[in-house]
């Protein structure tokens, strides 16, 4: 598939998903971070904990939350991210692990186009080109909470296709962040619909869709 058709079909899928899922979009939402690395959250809660999984080379969202008074834990085991995060060690807590369904070590595949992007091997899709593999440590959702010390108010998941499996296990383990910022990266409409239905059954409301980024909020 050419780049043009890939972009065109992705935009069409986003349009269809917005029409089917009908996000709430309350006017109180706020957005922080760059055009590329920014996210929406429902409100600002200084003193709360935010865990941002998947740093890549843009932690503008993490840094904005830190500026606003959040305790921010940034989670990423990959080489480019760890080198990049060294510049922000005075502002962000960094956990050099990935997030997966279990704790241990797993094989990651490196994107053939974007060197800084790594995907857990069995979470990749056929449409993604791979240039190499490596093994990195990972933790499951409950073990991540144990390392942080508390269920976060904000959990950002930018984990390159692993989000569906992680969300299922997270809910099974009773981990319920108030605010979930999820990038549905694999472009599978059926998988996005299934994960959204699952989150709604567990008390989450879909607040917003921006491209591949979804904001879910659990009230009460």
Beta strands, then each sheet from edge to edge (+ up, - down):
strand 1: 30-32
strand 2: 39-41
strand 3: 49-53
strand 4: 71-75
strand 5: 93-95
strand 6: 98-99
strand 7: 104-111
strand 8: 118-120
strand 9: 130-139
strand 10: 154-157
strand 11: 179-183
strand 12: 204-210
strand 13: 213-218
sheet 1: 1+ 2-
sheet 2: 5+ 4+ 3+ 10+ 11+ 13- 12+
sheet 3: 6+ 9+ 7- 8+
end
